[in-house]
Amino acid sequence: MLTRGLSHRESWLRFGGILQCFFGVLCMAARGADGSRYRNNCKRGKNWFHGRVVIIFSFNTNDSGMLIFRSTAAAILVATISLPAVAEEQIEFVLPSGNVGCIYTPKGGVAHYQPVDGGPELSCDRVEPRYVRIVLGPKGKAVLIKNVGDASCCSAEPVLAYGEIWKAGPFTCQASTKGLECKRGRNGFVMSRSRLKVF
């Protein structure tokens, strides 16, 4: 990007200065720093040093190639910071018996499912002797659902082996030969072939 009426070097100097100023504003917004600390960041020839990433712009150098490289690197870094975060996906696991399976949904839900309370949510199904579901949300006691309209348990994998502990978001689950116990702080549930308990 060149500016009409300026030499090639002067245009890159101006472009680099704009990038430097823009990046300084981004860091100021991210760290909530006092604006006065960044007041002189756009002066050509001044080094910029803030935050965890350090970029030094030497605008008085005669090496136009290095100047172009630094300006391009700054543009790439700014573009990277502007990229949206990758959304979390649902996580599934099943007990070795194949009789109990769970689905974890992160806060905000996913494209095909939105928890009623916004999530995060842990939903576990038991197949035998009667199909039931227990849902543990972001707050309050777990909820036992005896009439499940969309019975779909259970997938073949991944398997949570007996004795192993699973963690995601605020939830922790432990599998044993006696069943599955999951907690979120003081609330949670126990699910097995012979026992159902919510608390």
C-alpha positions, 0 to 999 in steps of 0.5 A: 500500500503506497501513498501518492506523492511520497517516495517508496521508502517514505510510504513504507515508513508511514505505513509502518507508523500506522501499524505501530500506532494501531497495534499500540491501541490494541494492546492498550485495550487488552491491558487496560493501560493508561492512555498517556503511556501510549501517547507518543507511540506514533512518533516515527523513530520511537521504539515501542515496548509494551506487553508480552510481545516486543516489537521494535520499529527502527524507522531511521534505518536505511535498509528498506528491505528490513523495514518492509519485513518488520512492517509486514510482520506487524500486519500479520501479528495484528491480523492473528490477534483479530482472529476469533477464538475457536469454539469448544465442541461437545465431549462424549464418553461411555463406561466400559459396561456400555450402559452409561454414557455422557455428553459435555456441552460447553458454555454457550452451547454448540451449533446443533445444541443450546443448553436451556440455561446457557451451559456448561452442561453435563448430561448422562444417560443410563440404558438399563434397567430403565432408560433415564437421564440426569442433567447437571447444569452450571448451578443448582442440583442435578435433575433426574429425567425419567421420561426421555424423549430422545434416547440415544445412548450410548456410543462405543467410545471413548471409554472412561475406564474404571478408576479413571477421572474425567474433567471438563469445565466445572465438572469432574466424573469418576468411573468405578465398577459401582457406577459413575459419580459426577460433581460440580462443587457440592452438587452432582449425581451418582448413576449405576444400574442399581442406583440413581442419586442427585444432590 
